[in-house]
């Protein structure tokens, strides 16, 4: 399983999602769109020129600005628990 999270330091959803992922045994990659130029440009491509976050990538699936409920459902589907 390959998980990548785009977010921004201090952003509530980003912090919550990172905290959850940190509590699991599954490794993931975090990219801060305010500091990572490539992630910021990729975000612009995904959101028609805007930088939005969080964005969650799980294997070949992309979840654009998932809500807490959507994130929890994704994690349940992956059988991940804190």
N, C-alpha and C positions, 0 to 999 in steps of 0.2 A: 504494500500500500504506500502510495506516494502522496503526501499532503503538503500543500504550500498555502500559506496565508499571507495576503497582502493587507496591510493596515497602516495605522499611524499611532505613534506613541501618545498616550493619554486619551485616545478615542474609546468611549465606553464599550462598544461592541468588540473592538479589537482587543481590549484588555480582558474582557470576559472570555472571548474565544481562546486567547492565548493561555489564560489561567486554566481553562478546561483541558486544552491540549497538553499543557505542562503536567497535569495530574494523571495523564495516561502514560502507558509504556511505549506509545507509538511515536517514533521520531517524526518531526515535521520541520519545514523550513519557513521562517518568518522573514518577510521583506517589508521594511518601512518605506512607504511611497514618498515620504518627505525627504528621505536620505538616499534611497536607491534609485538612480536615474533610469535604469532599465525597467524596473518595476513600475515606476511612474509613467514611462512611455507606453508600457504594455497596458496599464490601466486606461490610459487615454484611448488606445486602440479598442479596448473592450467596451468603453462607455462613450463612444462617439465624440472623442475630444476632451472629455471631462475626466478628472481624477476622482474616483470614488472608491470607497472602502467601507467595510472589509470585502475582500474577494477571496473565495475559498476554491482551491483546486484540489480535487481528489481523483487521482489517476487521470483519466481522460475527461472528467466532468468539471465544468466550471459553474460555480454558484455566485451570481452577481448580487452583491449587498444582501446577504441572507439576514433575516431577522433572527432573534434569539430562538424563536419557535422552530424556524426552518433549520437553524444550526443544530438544535437538539435532535430534530428528526433525522438529519444527516448522520449525526453521531450514533443514534440508535440503530439506523440501518447498517452502519459499519460495525455495530456491536462494541462500541467504545463507551467506557464508563469511567467516571472520575473516581 
